[in-house]
Amino acid sequence: MSQSGSSTPRPYVLHADQGVPGSGSDVKASRVSTGGMLTVIESRTTGGAPLHVHTHEDEYFYVVEGTITVTVGDETFTAGKGAFVFLPRGIPHTWDVVGGEATVLMITTPAMLEEFLAEYHAADREGRQQVAEKYGVTFF
């Protein structure tokens, strides 16, 4: 797999316990591995994200296991195993896990989510605001 970030990505396969080089096993597709086209993160989680909006990318969820609730704009959806959720950029949204744990494929186009999350979670409280601004994400 090309690590140069070139615009011509190379084919690859990852097994269940593998992630793209330089990331944890949860990152299945990254800006580097897809030439900037797509991020895919397999998130096993007990919680979601507070109300926020993306200005640079669209976000998608595919629920592998469990159930989540998603509020986007004025609508709230319950999404269980096998459900797919599309969250267009520019529309505030929030999501959370219902009852325990869920496994969700978190996808963004274009790619960026893996880099945003890594930088955001590594930053202190004040630094998080700067990271969010850098990636065009606003939290309410």
SEFIGU-89017 format. One record per residue: chain; residue in three letters; y, x, z of N, C-alpha, C in turn; residue number from 0. Coordinates in steps of 0.02 Angstrom, whole numbers. Atoms other than C-alpha are relative to their C-alpha. Layout:
N
A ALA Y X Z Y X Z Y X Z NUM
...
//
This chain:
140
A MET -59 42 0 0 0 0 62 44 0 0
A SER -62 -38 4 171 65 -45 42 -9 62 1
A GLN -44 4 -58 280 106 104 72 18 -20 2
A SER -66 -22 23 430 156 -1 49 -57 -5 3
A GLY -45 56 8 501 -20 -10 17 -12 -73 4
A SER -14 8 71 493 -12 -200 -6 -73 -19 5
A SER 1 69 22 516 -171 -298 -66 -21 -32 6
A THR 65 16 27 339 -161 -366 -53 7 54 7
A PRO 50 -5 -53 221 -203 -224 -70 11 -28 8
A ARG 69 -13 19 40 -150 -229 -45 -52 34 9
A PRO 47 47 -31 -107 -268 -198 -30 30 63 10
A TYR 34 -24 -60 -189 -256 -28 -38 -58 32 11
A VAL 35 49 -41 -308 -346 89 3 24 72 12
A LEU 2 -14 -72 -298 -354 278 -53 -43 31 13
A HIS 51 37 -36 -439 -405 391 31 -31 62 14
A ALA -26 40 -55 -420 -518 542 37 41 53 15
A ASP -31 -41 -53 -374 -376 661 49 52 -27 16
A GLN -44 -48 32 -259 -284 540 67 -30 -18 17
A GLY -66 18 25 -74 -290 501 23 53 -49 18
A VAL -26 -49 47 31 -200 373 17 64 39 19
A PRO -16 -63 -34 56 -15 414 71 0 30 20
A GLY -63 -3 -34 195 13 539 16 -62 41 21
A SER -10 63 -37 176 -161 616 -62 -15 41 22
A GLY 58 22 -37 61 -247 738 -47 -40 -45 23
A SER 51 37 39 -94 -341 682 22 -70 -19 24
A ASP -23 68 16 6 -503 676 41 -2 -65 25
A VAL -41 0 61 115 -449 527 -46 11 -60 26
A LYS 45 -2 57 16 -488 370 36 16 -66 27
A ALA -41 -17 58 157 -470 242 70 16 25 28
A SER -65 -22 -23 322 -380 263 46 14 -59 29
A ARG -48 -18 52 479 -334 168 -26 59 -41 30
A VAL 24 -59 34 401 -165 128 -63 -15 -41 31
A SER 63 11 35 228 -229 80 6 -48 -59 32
A THR -8 49 54 294 -368 -34 61 13 -43 33
A GLY -59 -14 39 446 -284 -109 58 -47 17 34
A GLY -54 43 -23 560 -399 -7 -9 -73 -13 35
A MET 10 69 21 485 -561 -69 -20 -48 56 36
A LEU 34 45 -45 393 -629 83 -16 35 66 37
A THR 27 -21 -65 356 -610 268 -51 -51 22 38
A VAL 49 44 -31 199 -682 347 -20 31 66 39
A ILE 19 -22 -67 168 -668 534 -48 -52 28 40
A GLU 47 44 -34 16 -741 621 18 1 74 41
A SER -25 4 -69 89 -798 787 -47 -42 43 42
A ARG 38 36 -51 -26 -844 931 47 -5 60 43
A THR -55 8 -48 98 -918 1053 -7 -61 44 44
A THR -4 57 -44 130 -1034 1198 69 -31 -1 45
A GLY -68 26 5 312 -1062 1153 29 11 -69 46
A GLY -31 -3 66 429 -1078 1006 66 36 0 47
A ALA -66 -30 7 611 -1042 969 54 -51 16 48
A PRO -56 45 -13 776 -1116 1030 36 -20 -64 49
A LEU -37 24 57 894 -1207 914 38 58 -34 50
A HIS -30 -55 38 950 -1087 776 3 -20 -73 51
A VAL -4 12 72 993 -1078 592 -3 68 -35 52
A HIS 4 -59 44 950 -950 457 48 -11 -59 53
A THR -44 6 59 1079 -915 321 -27 37 -60 54
A HIS 24 -42 55 980 -791 216 -68 -20 -28 55
A GLU 68 13 22 804 -861 204 -23 -69 20 56
A ASP 35 61 -18 696 -1016 206 -59 20 44 57
A GLU 55 -14 -46 562 -1029 340 -53 -54 -9 58
A TYR 57 45 8 390 -1108 331 -49 13 57 59
A PHE 53 -7 -49 254 -1140 460 -63 -32 -27 60
A TYR 65 30 12 70 -1169 431 -37 4 66 61
A VAL 33 3 -65 -20 -1226 589 -74 12 -9 62
A VAL 71 -18 5 -189 -1140 601 -40 -34 56 63
A GLU 32 31 -59 -235 -1204 776 54 -28 45 64
A GLY -47 29 -48 -149 -1314 905 49 -47 -33 65
A THR -50 47 23 4 -1423 886 69 26 19 66
A ILE -69 -17 -14 190 -1390 874 44 -61 -14 67
A THR -52 48 19 344 -1500 872 56 39 -31 68
A VAL -54 -33 36 484 -1456 754 57 -51 -7 69
A THR -59 42 11 659 -1529 757 43 37 -50 70
A VAL -42 -29 53 759 -1496 599 51 -53 -19 71
A GLY -52 50 11 926 -1581 575 -9 -57 50 72
A ASP 8 59 -43 905 -1758 643 -72 -24 6 73
A GLU 70 23 1 716 -1766 621 -43 44 45 74
A THR 49 -36 -40 575 -1718 738 -69 -15 -27 75
A PHE 67 7 27 400 -1687 672 -50 28 50 76
A THR 57 -29 -35 234 -1659 759 -47 27 -53 77
A ALA 41 -32 51 127 -1537 662 -62 29 34 78
A GLY 63 -23 -28 -56 -1512 707 -37 45 -48 79
A LYS 42 -44 40 -196 -1406 637 1 -20 -73 80
A GLY -1 12 72 -179 -1389 448 66 -25 -26 81
A ALA -65 25 22 1 -1451 443 43 57 -28 82
A PHE -47 -47 30 135 -1365 339 70 -27 11 83
A VAL -69 19 -14 320 -1368 384 47 44 -42 84
A PHE -51 -36 39 465 -1319 269 67 -9 34 85
A LEU -65 1 -34 631 -1272 350 50 36 -45 86
A PRO -48 -32 45 768 -1240 221 55 36 38 87
A ARG -56 -37 -30 901 -1112 260 60 -46 6 88
A GLY -61 38 -9 1064 -1181 325 -6 -63 41 89
A ILE 9 60 -42 988 -1322 428 -26 23 69 90
A PRO 22 -20 -67 977 -1294 617 -68 -30 17 91
A HIS 66 24 -19 802 -1308 687 -24 34 65 92
A THR 32 -27 -59 698 -1278 842 -73 -21 -3 93
A TRP 71 20 -1 512 -1282 876 -31 23 66 94
A ASP 34 -17 -62 392 -1275 1022 -74 -20 -6 95
A VAL 72 14 -2 206 -1278 1060 -11 -60 46 96
A VAL 19 57 -41 130 -1439 1126 -66 16 34 97
A GLY 62 -5 -37 0 -1419 1263 -38 65 -8 98
A GLY 39 -61 -2 -54 -1240 1285 20 53 -49 99
A GLU -10 -54 47 -66 -1122 1138 -9 -25 -72 100
A ALA 8 16 71 -49 -1130 950 -1 65 -40 101
A THR -3 -56 48 -80 -1011 805 35 -27 -61 102
A VAL -43 23 54 53 -1027 672 13 58 -47 103
A LEU -23 -48 49 80 -932 511 74 -13 -11 104
A MET -73 4 8 268 -901 510 17 39 -63 105
A ILE -14 -29 66 332 -867 334 74 -5 -14 106
A THR -68 4 25 504 -824 267 3 27 -70 107
A THR -17 -26 67 567 -802 90 75 -1 -7 108
A PRO 31 -65 7 642 -683 58 -22 29 67 109
A ALA 26 -33 -61 563 -563 183 56 21 45 110
A MET -45 -27 -50 650 -514 344 -22 -15 71 111
A LEU 14 24 -67 573 -604 491 -31 53 44 112
A GLU 32 -51 -42 465 -459 550 51 51 25 113
A GLU -50 -48 -20 614 -341 554 49 -31 50 114
A PHE -44 34 -47 728 -468 638 -33 -6 69 115
A LEU 33 10 -64 600 -509 774 -10 66 38 116
A ALA 9 -65 -32 561 -325 809 65 25 31 117
A GLU -65 -23 -26 745 -280 828 26 -45 55 118
A TYR -25 49 -49 789 -439 923 -34 9 67 119
A HIS 37 -5 -63 652 -420 1053 7 68 33 120
A ALA -11 -67 -27 690 -234 1076 70 7 30 121
A ALA -69 -6 -21 875 -266 1110 11 -32 69 122
A ASP -19 33 -62 958 -309 1275 38 -64 -18 123
A ARG -31 65 12 1048 -475 1296 61 5 -47 124
A GLU -59 -7 43 1212 -415 1218 -19 24 -70 125
A GLY 22 -26 64 1123 -321 1080 -33 -53 -43 126
A ARG 34 54 38 1025 -477 1030 49 -38 -43 127
A GLN -50 35 39 1184 -562 972 17 40 -63 128
A GLN -15 -43 58 1223 -414 858 -57 0 -50 129
A VAL 58 1 45 1047 -414 788 -2 -67 -38 130
A ALA 0 65 32 1057 -601 753 53 -3 -55 131
A GLU -54 0 50 1223 -579 663 -20 43 -61 132
A LYS 21 -44 54 1151 -434 561 -46 -36 -49 133
A TYR 49 34 42 1011 -547 497 20 -71 -20 134
A GLY -24 65 21 1116 -703 472 -32 -57 38 135
A VAL 29 52 -43 1037 -800 616 50 -17 54 136
A THR -44 23 -52 1143 -904 733 -39 -43 49 137
A PHE 30 40 -52 1078 -971 899 53 -44 31 138
A PHE -48 47 -30 1160 -1124 976 -14 -10 74 139
//
